[in-house]
Amino acid sequence: MVARRAPRTIAQDPRRRLPAVGVLCADPAAAPLNARFGIAAVTKVVRAVLAEARERMTTDAPVIPTLAALFDEVRRRLEDADRQTLFRVINATGVVIHTNLGRAPLAPEAQAAMLAAAGYANLELDLEEGRRASRHDHLDRLIADVTGSEAGLAVNNCAGAVLLALAALGAGTPVIVSRGELVEIGGGFRVPDIVVQSGARLVEVGTTNRTHLSDYEQAVRDHPDARVILRTHPSNFRITGFTSAPSLAELAAFAHQHGLLIIEDLGGGALVDLEPYGVLGEPRVQDSVAAGADLVIFSGDKLMGGPQAGVVAGRRDLVDALARHPLARALRLDKLSVAALAATFRLYRTPSDPVVSVPVLRMLTQDIGTVAARAEAVRTLLADLKSLDCTLVEALGYAGGGALPMHALPSRALGLTSAVMSAEELARRLRTGPTAVVGRIERDCLLLDLRTVADHEVTALAVAVRDALTLESRS
Ligand SMILES: *Cc1c(COP(=O)(O)O)cnc(C)c1O
């Protein structure tokens, strides 16, 4: 049976005993919050907290929250909203160029250059002459020197660089692409879409597995107004078996005979030969430039190991045409990326050895003994943990980032099994702990691959595992 309640008079209503918004905001306890978060933000949260408290007080035996409890709640919400969302992560996945983890970790030289440019910097000022200069000046010569091209330019990312090149050189004309190269790279980069977005018309030639020079000849006959042949590195997939395509040198010679330009989208952007290290099949930018490509385009943050950027290397007149196009302004790099990219390019000039100084290359080429020793070092630091089974296991890592998809990197990992929690729970605690660590789970075991962990992260990794097992999870 439901007893009918007599309507409360205003005077009896316990909700009246809650302080008013203005009173709470003027309380001395609000002062530090106002100073830290601003009066407007504090007032908004106070209003919300009071409204919810009022709603909860509709029972016959309402609990009237204390002032301290109200302020605790207000502070908690303000701190939650203020919390940083982007953190440093220890990458123990074994995937070197991990898109979800921000692709390439920058070399210390590139990090220092970013910090140095973070205040005012001579981004577009010639300090010698005191005149306005171009932000492209910081990279043009460097890109040319390292790749062997006449000139260079960089924009926000590789997709943007391809879009810019096609818009500047191919808009309104047919752009010829092999059907074997009409790929989707991931994250929504589809070659046919980019061609169309640039204002060019797509002309497909050949078949998925085989495209011959005669197919290009036919296309040029059918489309006498064509000015550009686009070649795309298929990056994250391979067609094997009965395949063929003209070499870049053959295609470049053909294009130039017919007065066409050849643009190559290489994606990966390897600037050193990785074959001596057993990393096969990734073409070098310098080889594409030497083979006669008019423009070669690649990412700054894949195999080059720099910041996010789309780098263009090639003919002076074409690079200048790209720089003048309005899209170059829309896609331009900020000063931090210019600084980091220039510093990374410098590591490809002697006397530095990029395989040692560029973290991506160091990780890709590191011998298995070094990786195993690092795993052993972490294991030693965890040896006293009774509830943890920690063994050295063989693992396979990958280059990632769309580069070298077939190329597994033999690696070593620590296989962690806890006596008190599941692999999922351990993985979650590691991800959400004070130092985030990302590994992967295989057969109910958490694997931490040490190829992608730097030597200077070994102690932090061990501390993170210890914390994950002992601390109460924060969330
Ligand atoms: C990765 C890749 C892209 C896209 O590069 P972003 O820097 O991510 O824009 C374009 N083309 C190829 C061939 C690629 O491998």
The ligand as a MOL file (V3000), in Angstrom:
LIG
                    3D

  0  0  0     0  0            999 V3000
M  V30 BEGIN CTAB
M  V30 COUNTS 15 15 0 0 0
M  V30 BEGIN ATOM
M  V30 1 C 51.1570 6.1030 -45.4480 0
M  V30 2 C 50.9930 6.4540 -46.8540 0
M  V30 3 C 50.2990 7.6030 -47.2070 0
M  V30 4 C 49.6780 8.5050 -46.1860 0
M  V30 5 O 50.6770 9.1060 -45.4200 0
M  V30 6 P 50.2780 10.1200 -44.2120 0
M  V30 7 O 51.5800 10.7250 -43.8270 0
M  V30 8 O 49.6610 9.2730 -43.1610 0
M  V30 9 O 49.3330 11.1110 -44.7770 0
M  V30 10 C 50.1760 7.8950 -48.5400 0
M  V30 11 N 50.7050 7.1030 -49.4820 0
M  V30 12 C 51.3900 5.9850 -49.1820 0
M  V30 13 C 51.9520 5.1420 -50.2770 0
M  V30 14 C 51.5670 5.6160 -47.8440 0
M  V30 15 O 52.2380 4.5120 -47.5130 0
M  V30 END ATOM
M  V30 BEGIN BOND
M  V30 1 1 1 2
M  V30 2 1 2 3
M  V30 3 2 2 14
M  V30 4 1 3 4
M  V30 5 2 3 10
M  V30 6 1 4 5
M  V30 7 1 5 6
M  V30 8 2 6 7
M  V30 9 1 6 8
M  V30 10 1 6 9
M  V30 11 1 10 11
M  V30 12 2 11 12
M  V30 13 1 12 13
M  V30 14 1 12 14
M  V30 15 1 14 15
M  V30 END BOND
M  V30 END CTAB
M  END
